[in-house]
Amino acid sequence: MQILLVLVVILGGMGLSVEAGLLGPLGHEVGELWATLSIFGVGAALTFFLMLFFSPRESPSFFSQPPLLLIGGILGPIYVVILTVVTPVIGIALTMIGILAGQVSKSLIIDHYGLFGTTERKIDNKRIIALVFIIAALFFMAKG
């Protein structure tokens, strides 16, 4: 089951690369913030329709959740603006490996301390080595 989930995540990552590739030209044509708004507008509309048909009706209220859990609503647009501005300048591959380096380094800290209610997964040598390889990839791609 874990392998299947990893494959789904890999496909999601591939989708992010396509999104980054599309955002640059869209941002150039309509402006970075309009491009960001279009991504979230289309996503919100799609999510709304999916919720109408697939969301459980007895779920807790969105408005009763701790504000900390809603920070993603702020971080998402920041991430998309970064993709829109940076990708045309440094390319999709370097952008994605930079994003990956940031994600993995912060994820190790979140896992290690069990932040945001996640299960603690202590940093070990294998995780550090994996991060070093990602940073090495970032270095080699930036030099190329």
Secondary structure as GFF3:
##gff-version 3
##sequence-region A 1 144
A	DSSP	alpha_helix	2	30	.	.	.	ID=ss1
A	DSSP	alpha_helix	32	54	.	.	.	ID=ss2
A	DSSP	three_ten_helix	62	64	.	.	.	ID=ss3
A	DSSP	three_ten_helix	67	70	.	.	.	ID=ss4
A	DSSP	alpha_helix	72	90	.	.	.	ID=ss5
A	DSSP	alpha_helix	92	113	.	.	.	ID=ss6
A	DSSP	three_ten_helix	115	117	.	.	.	ID=ss7
A	DSSP	alpha_helix	125	143	.	.	.	ID=ss8
###
